[in-house]
Amino acid sequence: YTTPAVSFTVNPKTMTGIEAEAVQVVYDKTGHGISVSGYPTGATVTYGLTEDGCTLTSSPTFTDVSAEAYTVYYKITAKGHNDYTGSATVKITPKVAELSWSDTAFTYDGSMHTPTAAVSNLCTGDTCMVTVTGGQKDYSASAYTATATALDNPNYKLPDAETARQTEFTIGKKELGVTWSNTEFTYDQTAHKPTATLTGVVSGDVCNVTVTGEQTNAGT
């Protein structure tokens, strides 16, 4: 008696329990990628930036802020299992800039003055210039307000609160010098007073000086 041949098929098992959570972090100048878990022991995981390009043995990492989230694709292969593919995103959001202010007190000199703002919590090696508006040139008895309006490094953003983007600054009066002339007169029954001339007046400005204390009679 001959036992007839029997054919059979062993179907690969479908992987379950695979997890790859989306990553969202604040910019810290560190590379961030995805992490895949839940795959069978002995499985191989490869990564890529396209669905058909999973050739990397570790997740690509991203450092800089992007308007759109980065997408990382992955592929899992394991003996006795169907291949498993998936993807997860990496979103890096801007770091909120902490501002420090300098040059907030000026003396009138006819020029426009604006305080200087700097980002005090930069990551090592980063630079970030701050645009400040609200400059003024004239003396005021009350303080002016300047506002930080833009940053040139997209990995940082200005604070949401308006007060955190502003500072007060002052422009004080300029002290002028006075030189005197015509300080001696001969009595002629007419009131006389010396002539005062101001020094240090900003070019283009007009500043008149009032002199009091005129006298008619000769002094003793």
Contacts in CASP RR format, 6 or more apart in sequence:
PFRMAT RR
TARGET T0000
AUTHOR 0000-0000-0000
METHOD contacts of the structure
MODEL  1
YTTPAVSFTVNPKTMTGIEAEAVQVVYDKTGHGISVSGYPTGATVTYGLT
EDGCTLTSSPTFTDVSAEAYTVYYKITAKGHNDYTGSATVKITPKVAELS
WSDTAFTYDGSMHTPTAAVSNLCTGDTCMVTVTGGQKDYSASAYTATATA
LDNPNYKLPDAETARQTEFTIGKKELGVTWSNTEFTYDQTAHKPTATLTG
VVSGDVCNVTVTGEQTNAGT
12 80 0 8 1.000
12 81 0 8 1.000
12 82 0 8 1.000
13 80 0 8 1.000
13 81 0 8 1.000
13 82 0 8 1.000
14 81 0 8 1.000
14 82 0 8 1.000
15 39 0 8 1.000
15 40 0 8 1.000
15 43 0 8 1.000
15 76 0 8 1.000
15 78 0 8 1.000
15 81 0 8 1.000
15 82 0 8 1.000
15 84 0 8 1.000
17 38 0 8 1.000
18 36 0 8 1.000
18 37 0 8 1.000
18 38 0 8 1.000
18 39 0 8 1.000
18 76 0 8 1.000
18 84 0 8 1.000
18 86 0 8 1.000
19 36 0 8 1.000
19 37 0 8 1.000
19 38 0 8 1.000
20 34 0 8 1.000
20 35 0 8 1.000
20 36 0 8 1.000
20 37 0 8 1.000
20 74 0 8 1.000
20 86 0 8 1.000
20 87 0 8 1.000
20 88 0 8 1.000
21 34 0 8 1.000
21 35 0 8 1.000
21 88 0 8 1.000
22 34 0 8 1.000
22 69 0 8 1.000
22 88 0 8 1.000
22 89 0 8 1.000
22 90 0 8 1.000
22 91 0 8 1.000
23 32 0 8 1.000
23 33 0 8 1.000
23 34 0 8 1.000
23 88 0 8 1.000
23 89 0 8 1.000
23 90 0 8 1.000
23 91 0 8 1.000
24 90 0 8 1.000
24 91 0 8 1.000
24 92 0 8 1.000
24 93 0 8 1.000
25 32 0 8 1.000
25 91 0 8 1.000
25 92 0 8 1.000
25 93 0 8 1.000
26 92 0 8 1.000
26 93 0 8 1.000
26 94 0 8 1.000
26 95 0 8 1.000
27 63 0 8 1.000
27 64 0 8 1.000
27 65 0 8 1.000
27 92 0 8 1.000
27 93 0 8 1.000
27 94 0 8 1.000
27 95 0 8 1.000
27 123 0 8 1.000
27 155 0 8 1.000
27 156 0 8 1.000
28 95 0 8 1.000
28 123 0 8 1.000
29 63 0 8 1.000
29 123 0 8 1.000
29 124 0 8 1.000
29 125 0 8 1.000
29 126 0 8 1.000
29 155 0 8 1.000
30 63 0 8 1.000
31 61 0 8 1.000
31 62 0 8 1.000
31 63 0 8 1.000
32 61 0 8 1.000
32 62 0 8 1.000
32 63 0 8 1.000
32 90 0 8 1.000
32 92 0 8 1.000
33 59 0 8 1.000
33 60 0 8 1.000
33 61 0 8 1.000
33 62 0 8 1.000
33 72 0 8 1.000
33 90 0 8 1.000
34 47 0 8 1.000
34 59 0 8 1.000
34 72 0 8 1.000
34 74 0 8 1.000
34 88 0 8 1.000
34 89 0 8 1.000
34 90 0 8 1.000
35 59 0 8 1.000
36 45 0 8 1.000
36 59 0 8 1.000
36 74 0 8 1.000
36 76 0 8 1.000
36 88 0 8 1.000
39 45 0 8 1.000
39 76 0 8 1.000
39 78 0 8 1.000
39 84 0 8 1.000
40 78 0 8 1.000
40 81 0 8 1.000
42 78 0 8 1.000
42 79 0 8 1.000
43 76 0 8 1.000
43 77 0 8 1.000
43 78 0 8 1.000
43 81 0 8 1.000
44 76 0 8 1.000
44 77 0 8 1.000
44 78 0 8 1.000
45 74 0 8 1.000
45 75 0 8 1.000
45 76 0 8 1.000
46 54 0 8 1.000
46 55 0 8 1.000
46 56 0 8 1.000
46 57 0 8 1.000
46 74 0 8 1.000
46 75 0 8 1.000
46 77 0 8 1.000
47 54 0 8 1.000
47 56 0 8 1.000
47 57 0 8 1.000
47 58 0 8 1.000
47 59 0 8 1.000
47 60 0 8 1.000
47 72 0 8 1.000
47 73 0 8 1.000
47 74 0 8 1.000
47 75 0 8 1.000
48 54 0 8 1.000
48 55 0 8 1.000
48 56 0 8 1.000
48 60 0 8 1.000
48 72 0 8 1.000
48 73 0 8 1.000
48 74 0 8 1.000
49 60 0 8 1.000
49 71 0 8 1.000
49 72 0 8 1.000
49 73 0 8 1.000
50 73 0 8 1.000
51 73 0 8 1.000
51 85 0 8 1.000
51 86 0 8 1.000
51 87 0 8 1.000
53 73 0 8 1.000
54 73 0 8 1.000
54 74 0 8 1.000
54 75 0 8 1.000
54 85 0 8 1.000
59 72 0 8 1.000
59 74 0 8 1.000
60 70 0 8 1.000
60 72 0 8 1.000
62 70 0 8 1.000
62 90 0 8 1.000
62 92 0 8 1.000
63 92 0 8 1.000
64 92 0 8 1.000
64 154 0 8 1.000
64 155 0 8 1.000
65 92 0 8 1.000
65 93 0 8 1.000
65 94 0 8 1.000
65 154 0 8 1.000
65 155 0 8 1.000
66 92 0 8 1.000
69 89 0 8 1.000
69 90 0 8 1.000
69 91 0 8 1.000
70 89 0 8 1.000
70 90 0 8 1.000
70 91 0 8 1.000
70 92 0 8 1.000
71 87 0 8 1.000
71 88 0 8 1.000
71 89 0 8 1.000
71 90 0 8 1.000
72 87 0 8 1.000
72 88 0 8 1.000
72 89 0 8 1.000
72 90 0 8 1.000
73 85 0 8 1.000
73 86 0 8 1.000
73 87 0 8 1.000
74 85 0 8 1.000
74 86 0 8 1.000
74 87 0 8 1.000
74 88 0 8 1.000
75 83 0 8 1.000
75 84 0 8 1.000
75 85 0 8 1.000
75 86 0 8 1.000
76 83 0 8 1.000
76 84 0 8 1.000
76 85 0 8 1.000
77 83 0 8 1.000
94 154 0 8 1.000
94 155 0 8 1.000
94 156 0 8 1.000
94 157 0 8 1.000
95 121 0 8 1.000
95 123 0 8 1.000
95 155 0 8 1.000
95 156 0 8 1.000
95 157 0 8 1.000
96 156 0 8 1.000
96 157 0 8 1.000
96 158 0 8 1.000
96 159 0 8 1.000
96 160 0 8 1.000
97 119 0 8 1.000
97 121 0 8 1.000
97 128 0 8 1.000
97 130 0 8 1.000
97 151 0 8 1.000
97 156 0 8 1.000
97 157 0 8 1.000
97 158 0 8 1.000
97 159 0 8 1.000
98 119 0 8 1.000
98 120 0 8 1.000
98 121 0 8 1.000
98 159 0 8 1.000
99 117 0 8 1.000
99 118 0 8 1.000
99 119 0 8 1.000
99 120 0 8 1.000
99 130 0 8 1.000
99 148 0 8 1.000
99 158 0 8 1.000
99 159 0 8 1.000
99 164 0 8 1.000
99 165 0 8 1.000
99 167 0 8 1.000
100 117 0 8 1.000
100 118 0 8 1.000
100 119 0 8 1.000
100 120 0 8 1.000
101 115 0 8 1.000
101 116 0 8 1.000
101 117 0 8 1.000
101 118 0 8 1.000
101 167 0 8 1.000
102 115 0 8 1.000
102 116 0 8 1.000
102 118 0 8 1.000
103 113 0 8 1.000
103 114 0 8 1.000
103 115 0 8 1.000
103 116 0 8 1.000
103 169 0 8 1.000
104 115 0 8 1.000
104 167 0 8 1.000
104 168 0 8 1.000
104 169 0 8 1.000
104 170 0 8 1.000
105 169 0 8 1.000
105 170 0 8 1.000
105 172 0 8 1.000
106 113 0 8 1.000
106 169 0 8 1.000
106 170 0 8 1.000
106 171 0 8 1.000
106 172 0 8 1.000
107 171 0 8 1.000
107 172 0 8 1.000
107 173 0 8 1.000
107 174 0 8 1.000
108 137 0 8 1.000
108 138 0 8 1.000
108 139 0 8 1.000
108 171 0 8 1.000
108 172 0 8 1.000
108 173 0 8 1.000
108 174 0 8 1.000
108 202 0 8 1.000
109 174 0 8 1.000
109 202 0 8 1.000
110 137 0 8 1.000
110 138 0 8 1.000
110 202 0 8 1.000
110 205 0 8 1.000
111 137 0 8 1.000
112 135 0 8 1.000
112 136 0 8 1.000
112 137 0 8 1.000
113 135 0 8 1.000
113 136 0 8 1.000
113 137 0 8 1.000
113 169 0 8 1.000
113 171 0 8 1.000
114 132 0 8 1.000
114 133 0 8 1.000
114 134 0 8 1.000
114 135 0 8 1.000
114 136 0 8 1.000
114 146 0 8 1.000
114 169 0 8 1.000
115 132 0 8 1.000
115 146 0 8 1.000
115 167 0 8 1.000
115 169 0 8 1.000
116 132 0 8 1.000
117 130 0 8 1.000
117 132 0 8 1.000
117 146 0 8 1.000
117 148 0 8 1.000
117 167 0 8 1.000
118 130 0 8 1.000
119 128 0 8 1.000
119 130 0 8 1.000
119 151 0 8 1.000
119 156 0 8 1.000
122 128 0 8 1.000
122 156 0 8 1.000
123 155 0 8 1.000
126 153 0 8 1.000
126 155 0 8 1.000
126 156 0 8 1.000
127 153 0 8 1.000
128 151 0 8 1.000
128 152 0 8 1.000
128 153 0 8 1.000
128 156 0 8 1.000
129 151 0 8 1.000
129 152 0 8 1.000
129 153 0 8 1.000
130 148 0 8 1.000
130 150 0 8 1.000
130 151 0 8 1.000
131 148 0 8 1.000
131 149 0 8 1.000
131 150 0 8 1.000
131 151 0 8 1.000
131 152 0 8 1.000
132 146 0 8 1.000
132 147 0 8 1.000
132 148 0 8 1.000
132 149 0 8 1.000
133 146 0 8 1.000
133 147 0 8 1.000
133 149 0 8 1.000
134 144 0 8 1.000
134 145 0 8 1.000
134 146 0 8 1.000
134 147 0 8 1.000
135 144 0 8 1.000
135 146 0 8 1.000
136 144 0 8 1.000
136 169 0 8 1.000
136 171 0 8 1.000
137 171 0 8 1.000
138 171 0 8 1.000
139 171 0 8 1.000
139 172 0 8 1.000
139 173 0 8 1.000
139 174 0 8 1.000
140 170 0 8 1.000
140 171 0 8 1.000
143 168 0 8 1.000
143 169 0 8 1.000
143 170 0 8 1.000
144 168 0 8 1.000
144 169 0 8 1.000
144 170 0 8 1.000
144 171 0 8 1.000
145 166 0 8 1.000
145 167 0 8 1.000
145 168 0 8 1.000
145 169 0 8 1.000
146 166 0 8 1.000
146 167 0 8 1.000
146 168 0 8 1.000
146 169 0 8 1.000
147 162 0 8 1.000
147 165 0 8 1.000
147 166 0 8 1.000
148 158 0 8 1.000
148 165 0 8 1.000
148 166 0 8 1.000
149 158 0 8 1.000
149 165 0 8 1.000
150 158 0 8 1.000
151 157 0 8 1.000
151 158 0 8 1.000
158 164 0 8 1.000
158 165 0 8 1.000
159 165 0 8 1.000
174 200 0 8 1.000
174 202 0 8 1.000
176 198 0 8 1.000
176 199 0 8 1.000
176 200 0 8 1.000
176 201 0 8 1.000
176 207 0 8 1.000
177 198 0 8 1.000
177 199 0 8 1.000
177 200 0 8 1.000
178 196 0 8 1.000
178 197 0 8 1.000
178 198 0 8 1.000
178 199 0 8 1.000
178 209 0 8 1.000
179 196 0 8 1.000
179 197 0 8 1.000
179 199 0 8 1.000
180 194 0 8 1.000
180 195 0 8 1.000
180 196 0 8 1.000
180 197 0 8 1.000
181 194 0 8 1.000
181 195 0 8 1.000
181 197 0 8 1.000
182 192 0 8 1.000
182 194 0 8 1.000
182 195 0 8 1.000
183 194 0 8 1.000
185 192 0 8 1.000
187 216 0 8 1.000
187 217 0 8 1.000
187 218 0 8 1.000
189 216 0 8 1.000
190 216 0 8 1.000
191 214 0 8 1.000
191 215 0 8 1.000
191 216 0 8 1.000
192 214 0 8 1.000
192 215 0 8 1.000
192 216 0 8 1.000
193 211 0 8 1.000
193 212 0 8 1.000
193 213 0 8 1.000
193 214 0 8 1.000
193 215 0 8 1.000
194 211 0 8 1.000
195 211 0 8 1.000
196 209 0 8 1.000
196 211 0 8 1.000
197 209 0 8 1.000
198 207 0 8 1.000
198 209 0 8 1.000
201 207 0 8 1.000
END
